[in-house]
């Protein structure tokens, strides 16, 4: 997993990169995230991504 704030966004947003078998699995796991449980998260978008170059690409 990698995560961090998206700079210059208002309200503040973050990007999380997670390896998972399915988008629904990620949504379910995010329900236990402390930012979620404390009400800091107002919206979640889960988008599948296929890295083809770089350290996250599978060779």
PyMOL commands that set and color helices and strands:
alter all, ss='L'
color gray80, all
select helices_A, chain A and resi 23-30+34-37
alter helices_A, ss='H'
color red, helices_A
select strands_A, chain A and resi 2-6+13-17
alter strands_A, ss='S'
color yellow, strands_A
deselect
rebuild
show_as cartoon
